[in-house]
Every structure is written in C-alpha cells, then in structure tokens.
Amino acid sequence: MLPSKHASNADKLAYLVGKVLVNVEGGEKSSELMTMHFSDGFVAEFYHQQDCCEDGRIEDVAGDWADLVGYPLTHAHEAIGPGDLGPDSWNSGTWTFYRFSGGKGTVVVRWLGTSNGYYGEEVDIEILPV
C-alpha cells in the first residue's frame, strides 16, 4: 500500500525497496529537488519544504546512479545528524544522508538543511503515482 503523505520517511523509504529504478532527476550537487522514477510508474520526490529563513539542498553525491538504474533497490536508508557550519556561523544546520543500494552499487546522497535555528531543516519525501 502506498504510504500516506504523513507517514515517516523510514516507511516511505521501505516502500521503495524492491522497486526497479528507471531514472533520477536532480540527484546531483546543489539540487533542491531529487525525483526517482520507478518502473511501476511511481515517483519519489525528495525536497525541503521551504519556509522563511531556511534552505535545503544536496551537498554531495557519492556513487553512480547508473549502477542502480534497471535494478530493484535492495536498500534505502536515512540518517540524520547536526551539520557543522563553522565556528563563526549563527545558523543551524542538519545533515541528512540517504543510502540507496541495488544492482551494481550504492549511491549516498548528502543533503544540508540550514536555518536561523527557528525553522525546520529536514528533507521531505513524497511517493506519488504518475
């Protein structure tokens, strides 16, 4: 069953395991939106729901998406931790790592969410039928 919009990110990622990846759009450094397309017509959108004084974007990608395309995902995991913005920063930061495995390899996507400390810095995931 398709996870609801309010399901946890862990539940949404678990839903992706076993699905065959067809294409990834925006899965590179500085992207604010990453869309994963699957063979069954579903897409998974990763983004930061923008509010006032905050930002979220991909900081780094390790691995090659081509190693996962055409294969079922065997692993999809999220890890979150504080982001180090340097000793002179008044801002807050949160790192979010996504690890996807399957086929011939693994891709790790590192997002950085920043804010003035009052707003959210998390990555949102939506699973949508096309």
Sequence and secondary structure as in RCSB ss.txt:
>XXXX:A:sequence
MLPSKHASNADKLAYLVGKVLVNVEGGEKSSELMTMHFSDGFVAEFYHQQDCCEDGRIEDVAGDWADLVGYPLTH
AHEAIGPGDLGPDSWNSGTWTFYRFSGGKGTVVVRWLGTSNGYYGEEVDIEILPV
>XXXX:A:secstr
    TTS HHHHHHHHTT BEEEEES STT SEEEEEETTSEEEEEE    SSEEEEEEEEES GGGTTTSBEEE
EEEEEEE    TT  SEEEEEEEEEEETTEEEEEEEEEEESSSS    EEEEEE 
